[in-house]
Amino acid sequence: MSGVESMKIILIGIQGAGKSTQGNLLSEKLKIPYLSTGHIFRFLAKEKTKLGRYIKEIMNAGYLIPDKKTVSIVSNYLKRPEYANGYILDGFPRTLDQVKEFKNGVDKVVYLKVSDKEALWRLSYRNGDNREDETLAALRKRIELFHKLTEPVLDYYKNKGNLVEVDGEKAVEEVHKEILEKIK
């Protein structure tokens, strides 16, 4: 190991907060892999396994994979050797139940704070290549769910003392710098 102790980081923020941008920058800088739960599920859904078929069916139907199942899937995935020195995880845990089930240990939880208005603005102008799941109504719903389900997760980590809040509305470089300063 090249002097970098293992670091487990979770990125939290509403859709459009810049999680994947910051996740990829951090991954390069800290030399640990960045992955989103969406990436995990899509990867597994391609596998010709019972689990793969299950995930694919649920995703295609537009449902969320249940908490307990999500936790066991993510936890097992993170046992792969490439995540032995840590990871940057985005999109998980989303609910308090997931937090309590997740036994993998977390060093820092980075909350990219962006107003709903800013997020909607960013998403509606995202290179104009709108995905079907990004209609305004769908986005509003998702943001509303974030506040309802994920804000208690932030409070939980804040009480544990490993929550880092970053102003996600600044320039990409500034946000990156602020995250690095705060997770040291």
Buried (B, 14 or more C-beta within 10 A) or exposed (E): EEEEEEBBBBBBBBBBBBBBBBBEBBBEEBEBBBBBBEBBBEEBBEEEEEBBEBBBEBBEEEEEBEBEBBBEBBEEBBEEEEBEBBBBBBBBBBBBBBBEBBEBEBEBBBBBBBEBEBBBEBBBEEEEEEEEEBEEEBBEEBBEBBEEBBEEBBEBBBEEEBBBBBEBBEEEEEBBBBBEEEBE
